[in-house]
Amino acid sequence: MNGDVAIRNKIKLLQVQQYIMTNLHADLSAANVAAHFSMSVSSLFHLFSKQSAGTYKEFVIDTRMKKALELLNSTNLSVKEILAHTGYNDRSSFNKCFKKKFLKPPLHFRK
């Protein structure tokens, strides 16, 4: 029985992660994502803490930053457009997160 629960939780985690990856431009607050999956915010946090290597917030930020880097390297989109594609409204917070993740500002990676 515990094995079934673990499998269901892993599947749910993968569904949530896929939803996040395909909706980076959207409001991915824990409340919105939890509501989308008909679960409580605490259940969402618990799912990430038990089934993944990090927290919900870390996963969202990491996924957004990886997508931003991909867009910088593979498109001619402006940084402002990349912000919109990755769910950021504020360039300052985007730059702060980006520098923390990649140790360099976004335009350093522009090809």
C-alpha positions, 0 to 999 in steps of 0.5 A, spaced: 500 500 500 505 504 501 508 503 494 502 505 491 502 511 495 509 513 493 507 511 486 501 516 486 505 521 489 511 521 484 506 521 478 503 527 481 509 531 482 511 529 475 504 532 473 505 538 477 512 539 474 510 538 467 504 544 468 510 548 471 514 547 465 509 549 460 506 555 463 512 559 465 509 565 463 503 564 468 502 566 475 505 560 478 504 562 485 503 556 490 496 557 491 494 557 484 498 551 482 495 547 488 488 550 486 489 547 479 491 540 482 485 540 487 490 540 493 492 545 498 498 549 498 501 545 504 500 538 500 503 541 494 509 543 499 509 536 502 509 533 495 516 537 493 519 536 500 518 528 500 518 527 492 524 532 489 531 534 491 528 541 493 522 546 494 517 548 490 519 555 490 526 553 488 523 548 482 519 554 479 525 559 479 530 554 477 526 552 471 524 559 469 532 561 469 534 555 465 528 557 460 531 564 460 538 561 458 535 557 453 531 563 450 538 568 450 542 562 447 537 560 441 533 566 440 533 574 438 528 575 443 529 581 447 530 581 455 524 584 456 520 579 452 524 573 455 522 576 462 514 575 459 516 568 457 518 566 463 513 569 468 517 575 470 514 582 471 520 586 474 527 586 471 531 587 477 528 581 480 529 577 474 537 579 474 538 578 481 535 571 480 539 570 474 546 572 476 545 568 483 543 562 478 549 563 473 554 568 476 553 573 470 548 577 468 543 575 462 546 579 456 553 575 458 549 569 455 547 573 448 549 570 442 
